[in-house]
Amino acid sequence: MDRIIEVIKNRRSIRAYKQGSVERSIIEEIVDCARQAPTAMNVQPWDFVVVTKREDLAKIPTLIGHGEFIAQAAFAVLVLSRETEYAVEDCSAATENLLLAAAAHGIGSCWVAGTKQAYGPAVAAEFGAPPDRQLIAIVSFGYPAEEPQVEKRPLVEILHWDCF
């Protein structure tokens, strides 16, 4: 259990990646961890599109208008959902599992918003998603070429017992 706590406390958003690919079996394990996420009433509304081709990765920043680092990633995952009452919550839980599973493998990642973004339908369509799927998140992955240090707010500042 100590390892998962360590992964949670040390994971950071990585926007610079070393050249090179990630083994398919590791990618599959990362996505398999995403599908293990909890969902409201076990609906499991998600689909995951893994993007590995360099030319396809380069399309994503052009489509979304930012996120140039995605073009340099080893792969990206598009988290898509059927329209359900709790699609955002369910797919956000799955996205967090992607981040944590990647970190456990020493792979960096960065979560880019998709929900309610104007570019969502274009990105989904570009990668062949059916019209009834909405883009919830784009996550880039690769072996880190940076070690960002981020200050988190202290626990004493954000923890409230019994009332605010």
C-alpha positions in Angstrom: 0.0 0.0 0.0 2.9 2.4 0.6 3.7 2.3 -3.1 0.3 3.7 -4.2 0.5 6.5 -1.6 3.9 7.4 -2.9 2.6 7.4 -6.5 -0.3 9.6 -5.5 1.9 12.1 -3.6 4.6 12.3 -6.2 2.8 12.3 -9.5 3.1 15.6 -11.5 1.9 16.8 -14.8 4.6 16.2 -17.4 4.8 18.3 -20.5 8.2 17.3 -21.8 9.0 13.8 -22.9 12.0 11.8 -23.9 12.0 10.4 -27.4 10.9 6.8 -27.6 7.9 4.6 -27.4 6.1 2.8 -24.6 5.6 -1.0 -24.8 2.1 -1.9 -25.9 1.6 -4.2 -22.9 2.3 -1.2 -20.6 -0.2 0.9 -22.5 -2.8 -1.8 -22.3 -2.2 -2.1 -18.5 -2.6 1.6 -18.1 -5.9 1.6 -19.9 -7.0 -1.5 -18.1 -6.5 0.4 -14.8 -8.7 3.2 -16.2 -11.6 0.7 -16.8 -11.4 -0.4 -13.2 -12.5 3.0 -12.0 -15.8 3.3 -10.1 -18.9 4.5 -12.0 -22.3 5.5 -10.9 -24.5 2.4 -11.0 -21.6 0.6 -12.8 -22.6 2.2 -16.1 -19.0 2.3 -17.4 -19.8 4.9 -20.1 -16.2 5.2 -21.4 -14.2 4.4 -24.4 -10.5 5.0 -24.8 -8.7 5.8 -28.0 -5.0 5.3 -27.9 -3.1 7.5 -30.3 0.4 6.4 -31.1 1.2 7.6 -34.6 3.4 10.7 -34.7 1.3 12.4 -37.4 -1.9 11.8 -35.4 -0.4 13.1 -32.2 0.7 16.3 -34.1 -3.0 16.8 -35.1 -4.2 17.2 -31.6 -2.6 20.5 -30.7 -3.7 21.9 -34.0 -7.3 20.8 -33.3 -7.4 22.2 -29.7 -5.3 25.3 -30.2 -2.8 24.5 -27.5 -0.9 21.6 -25.9 2.0 21.5 -28.3 3.7 19.0 -26.0 1.2 16.4 -27.0 2.9 16.1 -30.4 6.1 15.0 -28.6 4.4 12.4 -26.4 4.9 8.7 -26.9 1.1 8.3 -27.0 -2.1 10.0 -26.0 -5.4 8.6 -24.8 -8.7 10.2 -25.7 -11.2 9.5 -23.0 -14.7 9.5 -24.6 -18.1 8.9 -23.1 -21.6 8.0 -23.9 -24.0 10.7 -22.7 -25.0 9.6 -19.1 -26.0 11.5 -16.0 -22.5 11.1 -14.5 -20.3 10.9 -17.6 -17.9 13.6 -16.4 -17.5 12.1 -12.9 -17.2 8.6 -14.1 -14.6 9.4 -16.8 -12.7 11.7 -14.5 -12.2 8.8 -12.2 -11.0 6.7 -15.1 -8.7 9.5 -16.2 -7.2 9.7 -12.7 -6.5 6.0 -12.9 -4.7 6.5 -16.2 -2.5 9.1 -14.5 -1.7 7.0 -11.5 -1.1 3.8 -13.5 1.3 5.6 -15.8 3.2 7.1 -12.8 3.5 3.6 -11.3 5.3 2.6 -14.5 7.6 5.6 -14.4 5.7 7.2 -17.3 4.8 10.9 -17.2 1.4 12.2 -18.2 -0.6 15.4 -18.6 -4.4 15.7 -18.5 -5.9 18.2 -20.9 -9.5 19.2 -20.6 -12.0 18.0 -23.1 -15.4 18.4 -21.4 -17.4 21.3 -22.6 -14.6 22.5 -24.8 -15.5 23.8 -28.3 -12.8 21.5 -29.8 -14.3 18.3 -28.3 -16.5 17.3 -31.2 -13.8 17.9 -33.7 -11.2 15.8 -31.8 -13.7 13.0 -31.3 -14.7 13.0 -35.0 -11.0 13.2 -36.2 -10.3 9.9 -34.4 -13.4 8.1 -35.6 -15.7 8.4 -32.5 -19.4 7.8 -33.1 -21.5 11.0 -32.9 -23.0 9.8 -29.5 -19.6 10.0 -27.8 -18.3 13.2 -26.2 -14.6 14.0 -25.4 -14.0 14.1 -21.7 -10.2 14.3 -21.6 -7.0 14.1 -23.6 -4.0 12.6 -21.8 -0.5 12.7 -23.1 2.1 10.1 -22.0 5.8 9.5 -22.3 8.9 9.0 -20.3 9.6 12.3 -18.5 12.2 14.7 -19.7 11.5 17.0 -16.8 10.9 16.9 -13.0 8.5 19.7 -12.2 8.4 20.7 -8.5 4.9 21.9 -7.5 4.0 23.2 -4.1 0.7 21.8 -2.9 -1.4 23.7 -0.3 -0.7 22.4 3.2 -3.1 20.0 4.7 -3.8 22.3 7.6 -5.0 24.9 5.2 -7.6 22.7 3.4 -8.7 20.1 5.9 -11.8 21.0 7.9 -13.2 18.7 10.6 -17.0 18.5 11.1 -17.7 21.9 9.4 -15.9 24.5 7.3 
